[in-house]
Amino acid sequence: MHRSLGRQEPDPCFPSERSRRLSVNLLVYETTEGDLILQVPIGHDTVWLTQAQMADLFQRDKSVISRHIKAIFDEGELDRDSVVAFFATTAADGKTYQVEYYNLDVIISVGYRVKSKRGTKFRIWATGQLRDYLVKGFTLNDERFKGNGGDRYFEELLERIRDIRSSERVFWKKVLEIYATSTDYDPSADSSKRFFATVQNKMHWAAHGHTAAEIVSRRTDGRKPNLGMTNFPGNRPVKADASVAKNYLNPQEIDRLNRIVTIYLDFAELQAIERKPMSMALWIDKLDGFLHLSERQVLDHAGSVSHAEAERIAESEYEKWRLAEANKESAVEADFKKAIDAAKRIEKQRKKSDGKKKD
């Protein structure tokens, strides 16, 4: 039995080359008897438990678990750097600590050594959750949704689905699938490229009153942290992120855009199911009609900034930001060198002072 609490973003610190942020899902494992509940992070294609959680799971003292883990590493059964991670965890005192977690390989190995039936049940559960997570990208508990306890999570799940559907890559894939049925669609024609740009801009305009190019040109700023972006994949923005309009939207704008995209994709799919001959111009009319019906602003011009101009501004501001970040690192190095030089001077003066005392 399990309950999914949705996505969280602890700050796991992996050893050596695996030291990086990892977005994880936090699941809850509960025994069929209901006498054990564990919060289980799932991420990096595996699940994670602390020594204390393994002690509860296997019904053994923590010292026993620690001894088995040490033996597993000492005997070379598993490589520590590959199976251990540190997650930022908030304790009862409200402070955040880096807590050591062990992945499923360690959990299984410990389970075999302590010969625990609970361990076998957990392994079966975890394997099933991983299979769902790796294939679907998420895990669900159907029974929870049928009951009364899943309302909050269901809302969170819907929000995540809307965000995924409105991502640049997923959205354009769906739009392409729908609009490729147009009677005059030609993927190599300039008219098709303009058509997709028009659809994107109408969506953005309806959400926040700007075209994609206007958002990029007005909000990207090499002097601001992360170029002024509010969201982006990974730890640091890369050049390609700088020209993505959605990366600069605030939470309210993102929510509106997500909802508009989600509803419109459903509407467009219903239109496509009818298999009526549709030209690209007719699809634009349908989009305008949908936006009018939704009482959103409808873009009827090309915008004040071209795509090429927005790209140029984004690249220029990104370069400013990149150089500023590099200089920050150089400044740190310079401060470190100053500290070393100061320490050397103090040491030199101390030796001189000691020499005078001896004289």
C-alpha positions in Angstrom: 0.0 0.0 0.0 1.4 3.4 -0.8 0.4 7.1 -1.0 2.1 9.6 -3.2 2.7 13.0 -1.8 3.8 14.5 -5.1 6.9 16.2 -6.2 9.4 17.8 -3.8 12.8 19.2 -4.4 15.2 18.3 -1.6 18.8 19.1 -2.3 20.5 15.7 -2.5 24.3 15.9 -2.7 25.8 12.9 -4.4 29.4 12.0 -3.9 32.0 12.7 -6.6 30.6 13.2 -10.1 27.1 12.6 -8.9 27.0 15.8 -6.8 24.0 17.6 -8.3 20.4 18.6 -7.6 17.8 15.9 -8.1 14.0 16.4 -8.3 12.3 13.5 -6.5 8.8 12.2 -5.8 8.1 11.5 -2.1 6.0 8.4 -1.7 4.6 6.9 1.5 5.0 3.2 2.1 2.5 1.6 4.5 2.4 -2.0 5.6 -0.8 -3.9 5.1 -1.2 -4.1 8.8 -0.9 -0.3 9.0 1.7 -0.5 11.7 4.5 1.1 9.7 4.6 4.2 7.5 7.7 5.4 5.8 8.3 8.5 3.7 10.2 7.2 0.7 12.0 9.5 -1.8 12.0 8.1 -5.4 14.5 9.6 -7.8 17.5 8.8 -10.0 15.7 5.6 -11.0 15.6 4.2 -7.5 14.1 4.6 -4.0 16.0 5.8 -0.9 15.8 5.1 2.8 17.9 6.2 5.9 19.4 3.7 8.3 16.7 4.6 10.8 14.0 3.9 8.3 15.6 0.5 7.4 15.7 -0.3 11.1 12.0 0.3 11.3 11.3 -1.6 8.1 13.3 -4.7 9.1 12.4 -4.5 12.8 16.1 -4.5 13.8 18.2 -2.2 15.9 19.8 0.7 14.0 23.3 -0.6 15.1 22.5 -3.9 13.3 21.6 -2.1 10.1 24.7 0.0 10.4 26.9 -3.1 10.8 25.4 -4.8 7.8 25.8 -1.7 5.6 29.5 -1.4 6.7 30.0 -5.1 5.8 28.4 -4.6 2.4 30.8 -1.8 1.5 33.9 -3.5 3.2 33.2 -6.7 1.2 32.9 -4.8 -2.0 29.4 -6.0 -2.6 28.3 -2.5 -3.5 30.2 0.7 -4.4 29.4 3.4 -1.8 29.7 6.3 -4.2 27.0 4.7 -6.4 24.4 3.9 -3.8 24.6 6.7 -1.2 23.1 10.2 -1.4 22.5 13.1 1.0 19.1 14.7 1.1 18.3 18.0 2.8 15.8 17.1 5.5 14.0 19.4 7.9 14.2 18.0 11.5 11.7 18.5 14.4 13.7 21.6 15.5 12.9 23.3 12.2 16.6 23.2 11.1 17.6 21.6 7.8 20.3 18.8 7.9 22.0 16.7 5.2 20.9 13.2 5.9 22.5 10.1 4.5 20.2 7.9 2.3 20.8 4.5 0.7 19.2 3.3 -2.5 17.3 0.1 -3.3 20.4 -2.0 -3.9 21.5 -1.4 -0.3 18.0 -1.9 1.0 17.8 -5.3 -0.8 21.3 -6.4 0.4 20.5 -5.5 4.0 17.1 -7.3 3.7 18.8 -10.5 2.6 21.2 -10.3 5.5 18.6 -9.8 8.2 16.2 -12.3 6.5 13.2 -10.1 7.0 9.8 -10.9 5.5 9.0 -7.2 5.7 12.0 -6.5 3.5 10.7 -8.9 0.8 7.3 -7.1 0.8 9.1 -3.7 0.6 11.2 -4.9 -2.3 8.1 -6.0 -4.2 6.4 -2.7 -3.6 9.4 -0.6 -4.5 10.0 -2.6 -7.7 6.4 -2.0 -8.7 6.6 1.7 -8.0 9.9 2.1 -9.9 8.4 0.3 -12.9 5.5 2.7 -13.0 7.7 5.7 -12.4 10.2 4.8 -15.1 7.6 3.9 -17.7 5.0 6.6 -16.9 7.0 9.2 -15.2 4.7 9.1 -12.1 3.1 6.7 -9.7 -0.6 6.7 -8.6 -2.6 5.1 -5.8 -6.1 4.4 -7.4 -7.7 3.6 -4.0 -6.7 6.9 -2.6 -8.3 8.8 -5.4 -11.6 6.8 -5.0 -11.7 7.8 -1.3 -11.9 11.3 0.3 -8.2 11.7 1.1 -6.9 12.5 -2.4 -8.5 15.9 -3.2 -5.4 18.0 -2.4 -3.0 15.7 -4.2 -5.4 15.4 -7.2 -5.3 19.1 -7.6 -1.5 19.1 -7.4 -1.4 16.3 -10.0 -3.7 18.3 -12.3 -1.4 21.3 -11.9 1.6 19.2 -12.8 -0.1 17.7 -15.9 -1.1 21.2 -17.0 2.5 22.4 -16.6 3.8 19.4 -18.6 1.3 19.9 -21.4 2.2 23.5 -21.8 6.0 22.9 -21.9 7.5 24.0 -25.2 8.4 20.5 -26.4 5.2 18.7 -25.4 2.9 21.6 -26.5 4.3 21.9 -29.9 4.3 18.1 -30.4 0.6 18.0 -29.7 -0.1 21.1 -31.8 1.9 19.5 -34.7 -0.1 16.3 -34.4 -3.4 18.2 -34.6 -2.5 20.7 -37.2 -0.7 18.3 -39.5 -4.2 17.2 -40.4 -4.7 20.6 -42.1 -5.5 20.3 -45.8 -2.8 22.9 -46.7 -0.2 21.8 -44.2 3.4 21.6 -45.5 6.1 21.2 -42.8 8.7 22.8 -45.1 6.7 25.9 -46.1 7.2 29.3 -44.5 3.5 29.6 -44.0 3.5 26.6 -41.7 6.3 28.1 -39.6 4.5 31.4 -39.3 1.3 29.5 -38.4 3.0 27.8 -35.4 4.5 31.1 -34.3 1.1 32.7 -34.5 -0.5 30.0 -32.3 2.2 30.3 -29.7 1.9 34.1 -29.6 -1.9 34.0 -29.3 -1.5 31.7 -26.3 1.0 33.9 -24.6 -1.0 37.1 -25.4 -4.2 35.5 -23.9 -2.3 34.6 -20.7 -0.4 37.8 -20.0 -0.8 40.4 -22.8 2.6 39.9 -24.5 3.9 37.9 -27.4 6.7 35.3 -26.7 9.3 37.6 -28.3 8.1 40.6 -26.2 8.4 38.6 -23.0 12.0 37.5 -23.8 13.2 40.9 -25.0 11.7 42.8 -22.0 12.5 40.4 -19.1 15.8 38.9 -19.9 18.5 40.8 -18.0 22.1 39.8 -17.7 22.4 41.9 -14.5 19.8 39.8 -12.7 20.2 36.4 -11.1 19.5 33.7 -13.7 18.9 36.4 -16.3 15.6 37.2 -14.6 14.2 33.7 -15.2 11.7 32.4 -12.8 12.0 28.7 -13.9 14.3 26.6 -16.0 15.6 23.0 -16.1 18.8 22.1 -14.3 20.8 24.0 -11.8 21.9 26.9 -14.0 20.4 28.5 -17.2 22.0 27.5 -20.5 22.0 29.5 -23.6 18.9 27.8 -25.1 16.9 28.6 -21.9 17.3 32.4 -22.5 15.0 32.5 -25.5 12.2 30.5 -24.0 9.4 32.9 -23.1 7.8 30.6 -20.5 11.0 30.7 -18.4 10.3 34.4 -17.5 6.7 34.1 -16.5 5.6 34.6 -12.9 3.5 31.9 -11.1 0.2 33.5 -11.9 1.1 33.9 -15.6 2.3 30.3 -15.8 -0.9 29.1 -14.2 -3.1 31.0 -16.7 -1.0 29.8 -19.7 -1.1 26.2 -18.5 -4.9 26.3 -18.1 -5.4 27.9 -21.5 -3.1 25.4 -23.3 -4.8 22.4 -21.5 -8.3 23.4 -22.4 -7.4 24.4 -25.9 -5.6 21.1 -26.6 -8.7 19.2 -25.5 -10.9 21.5 -27.7 -8.6 21.0 -30.7 -8.4 17.3 -30.2 -12.2 17.2 -30.2 -12.2 19.1 -33.5 -9.7 16.7 -35.0 -11.7 13.7 -33.9 -14.6 14.8 -36.1 -12.3 14.5 -39.1 -13.7 17.5 -40.9 -11.4 19.1 -43.6 -9.6 22.0 -41.9 -7.2 24.5 -43.3 -4.6 26.3 -41.2 -6.6 29.6 -41.6 -9.7 27.8 -40.3 -7.7 26.5 -37.3 -6.6 30.1 -36.5 -10.3 31.1 -36.6 -11.2 28.2 -34.2 -8.4 29.4 -31.8 -9.7 32.9 -31.9 -13.2 31.7 -31.3 -12.0 29.6 -28.3 -10.2 32.6 -26.8 -13.2 34.8 -27.3 -15.4 32.2 -25.6 -12.9 32.1 -22.7 -13.1 35.9 -22.5 -9.3 36.2 -23.1 -7.6 38.9 -25.1 -7.1 37.9 -28.8 -3.9 38.9 -30.5 -4.6 40.4 -33.9 -1.2 41.7 -34.8 2.4 40.5 -35.1 3.6 42.1 -31.8 6.2 44.8 -31.3 9.3 42.6 -31.3 10.3 40.1 -33.9 11.5 36.6 -33.1 14.9 37.3 -34.5 15.3 40.5 -32.4 14.3 38.6 -29.2 16.8 35.9 -30.0 19.5 38.5 -30.5 18.7 40.2 -27.2 18.5 36.9 -25.3 21.9 35.8 -26.6 23.5 39.2 -25.8 22.1 39.3 -22.2 23.0 35.6 -21.7 26.6 36.5 -22.6 26.6 39.4 -20.1 25.3 37.1 -17.4 27.8 34.3 -18.2 30.7 36.7 -18.0 29.4 38.2 -14.8 29.1 34.7 -13.3 32.6 33.9 -14.4 33.9 37.1 -12.8 32.1 36.2 -9.6 34.1 33.0 -9.5 37.3 34.9 -10.2 36.5 37.3 -7.4 36.1 34.4 -5.0 39.4 33.0 -6.2 41.0 36.5 -5.7 39.6 36.8 -2.1 41.0 33.3 -1.4 44.4 34.3 -2.7 44.3 37.5 -0.5 43.5 35.4 2.5 46.4 33.0 1.8 48.8 36.0 1.3 47.7 37.5 4.5 48.2 34.3 6.4 51.7 34.0 4.9 52.5 37.6 6.0 51.3 36.9 9.5 53.4 33.7 9.6 56.5 35.6 8.3 56.0 38.3 11.0 55.6 35.7 13.7 58.9 34.0 12.7 60.7 37.4 12.7 59.3 38.1 16.2 60.4 34.7 17.4 63.9 35.3 16.0 64.2 38.6 17.9 63.2 37.0 21.1 65.9 34.4 20.8 68.5 37.1 20.2 
